[in-house]
Amino acid sequence: MHRTRTYRLLAALLLLLLVPQTGLAKSQAFGLTAQQIDFVRLLPPPPVVGSAIQRAEMRLLMTLQKSRTPEQVALAQADAKRTVFRFTDAIGPAFTADNLPLTAAFFDMTRTAADALIGPAKAHFDRPRPYVTNPDLTPCLPKPHNASYPSGHSTFATVTSIILANMLPEHADAIYARAEVYRFNRELGGVHYPSDVAAGRIAGTVIAAFLFDDPVFMEAYARARAETRRVLGLPQ
């Protein structure tokens, strides 16, 4: 385990050295800034507490709470971890952090970039989590310590799945299906409204579009793609 962490740390340091410093100066990862993608302007405001839409969303969450199975709960709890390797079941057993240290570091940086981009919108909208509004809602997941809208996990799942599907078009259908389950688990787990998840899906798609137009990102993407396809035995 210690050796695995060491390899991943070395890979992360290598990736940082390979990314131009001008890009890192703009944001924590890659060349994008919150000024380029202002989600406060792009996303609609979330439904207000007490509105017809919010009440309907709450009824759905309560229904999910009553009907969720132990197997669903276990998967949702595992999906609370935001790592690209939650997609291993959609790609194959060789897709692991041990096998792909450079790819692991690359997707960690992608997650960091996405968090920085949606952070201002979370703070601006400041939507209370559904379990804060309704004490009868009991999450089966750890309670996050930030606002609810847009969903960070859904943003992560969306941008990650889009990047992965472009790296591995052979597995695109399974990757996108896995992302859908990952997003839904935030609702099933009682920590997000459906509208939070929908906004995260929009945000993740927008972020992916900007990343694919960013030369700093594309240099790192090419290296991660080459490693992933080599490990999986796929043509470059």
N, C-alpha and C positions, 0 to 999 in steps of 0.2 A: 504493500500500500504506500509506504514511504517512497519507494522507487518510482511508483506511478506519479505521485505528486511532483516529484523532482523532474521527471520527464515533461510533464505538462507545464511546469514553471519555466523550464528551459525553452520549450516551444513558444510560450507566450512572450518571453523576452526576445526570442529571435524574431517573432512577428512584429514586435514593437520596433526593433531596430530596422526592419525592412520597410516600415511605413514612414513616409517622409514626415519630418518634424513640422513642416508647415501645416499639414493636415491635422496633426495632434494638437497644434496650438489653437485650432478652431473649436475643437470639442474633445471629449475624452477618448473618442474612438472614431477614426475616419474623418472625413472633411466636412460634415454637415453641422449646422447650428440650428437652434430653436428659432432663430430669426428667419431662416430659409423656409421652415415648415411650421407655420403658426397654427397649431391645432385649436386654439381658442377661436380663431376665425373659421377654420375649416369644418369643425364638428358642430352639430346642432346642440343646444343645451339639453341636458338630461331632463326627463320628466320630473316635475316637482312632486314632493311628498303630498299625498292626498289627491293628486290628479287621477283621472280615470285610467290613464296608461300605467301609472305607478301602482295603482291598486290591482290592476290586472296582472302586472308583473309579479307582485307579491303573492297573488293567488297561485300563480304557476310555481313559484319557489316553494310554497307550502305544500303543493301537490307533490313536487319532486322529493321533498323531505319525507313525506309519508310513504312514498313508493320506492325509494332507492334501496337497492339490495346490498348485502355485505360485499359482494364482488365489485359493484359499482363504486362503493365507498373506498375500497382498497385501491382501485385504479385512480380515482380522483385524488386520493391522498398521495399516491406516487407522482401524479402529475402536478402536484404543488411545486415540485422542483422544476426550475426553469433551466433546462439543459437540452441541447440538441439531441442528446442520446435518449431522450424519451421517444424519439422516432426510430429507434433501433428495430422495433417490431414491425415497422413498415418497410425496412430496408434490408435487414438481414443481420445475423449474429456477428459478422465481422465488423459491423459499424459500432465501434466502442472507443472510449477515450484512450484506452491502452494502445490501440492500434493506430489512432489518429490524433496525435498530440498537437500538430499544427492546426488541424481542423477544429479541434476543441478550443484552442486559443482564439481562433478566428471567430467562432460563433459566440464566445464569451464577449469579445469586443463588439460584435453586432448587437448583442443584448444590451450592453452598456450604452451604445449609441441610441438605441430605441428608447431606453429609459430616460435618457437626457432629453430626448425630443418630446416625449409625452408628459414629462414632469410638470412643465408650466400649465398645461391644460388641466391636469389633475388638481393642482393647487387652485387654479382659477374657478373651476366648477365646484370643487369641494363637496362632492355629493356624499352623503353619509352611506355607509355600507348598509345593506338591507337588514342585517340582524340588529343594527343600531336603531332602525326605525320600528322594527317589530320584535319584541323580546320573545315571542313564541317561535321565532325562527332560530333553530340551533344548528350552526354550521358543523359539518364533519371535517372541516379543514382548519388549519391554523388561521387565526384572525389577523389579517394584514393591519399595519399601523399607518396606512395612508388612505386617501380618498378613493372612491369607487369607480369614477368615470374619467377617462376610459379605462378599460381593464388592461393592466400591464401584461398579465399572462396571455390574454388574447392577442394583444399586439405582438408579443414575443412569438407566439405560435404561428401567427400569420406571416410575419416577415421571415421567420426561420423556414417555414414550409415553402415559401416562394423561392428562397435562395436554394434550398435543398432540391426542389423540383427542377430548377434550372441546372444544378450540378448533375442530377441523376434523373433525366427525363424517363429512363426505363422504369422508375419507381414513382413517377409523379402522381398517379391516381391513388396509390396507397398512402403517399405522404400527405396529400390534401385531405384524404379521409381521416387520417390520424389527427391532423390539426383540428378538424371539426370536432372530434371526440374530446380533444384536449380543451378546446374553448368551452364546450358544453359542460365539462366537469366543473367549471367555475360556478355555473348556475346550480348544478346538482349538489355541489358542496355547500351552497348557501352563502357564498361570499360576494357574489355579483348578481346584479340584475341582467336580464337579457339585453337591455339597451346598452349596458356597459360593455358587454361582449361584442355587440354589433359595432360599437364605436371603436373598439380595439381592432376589429377586423378591418375597418376602414383605415385606421391609423397605420396598421402594419403594412397594408397594401401601398399606401402613399410613401411610407418610409422605404420600402423595397424599391419602388420606382425611382426615388431620388438616389438611393445607394447604387443602383445599376448605372446611373449617369455620373457617378463620382469616380474619377480615375484612381484616387487613393484606395477606395474600397475595391475597385476592380483588380488592382494589383494583388491585394491580399486574397481576393476571391479566387483568382487564377491558381495561386499556390495551394489553397485549400482544396479546390476542385481536383487538381492533379493528384494530390495525396489520397483523397477519398476514392477516386476512380482506380488508382493503382492498387490500393488495399482491397477493394472489392473485385478486382480482376476485370475491370471494364476498360474498353478502349478509350484512349485520351482524346 
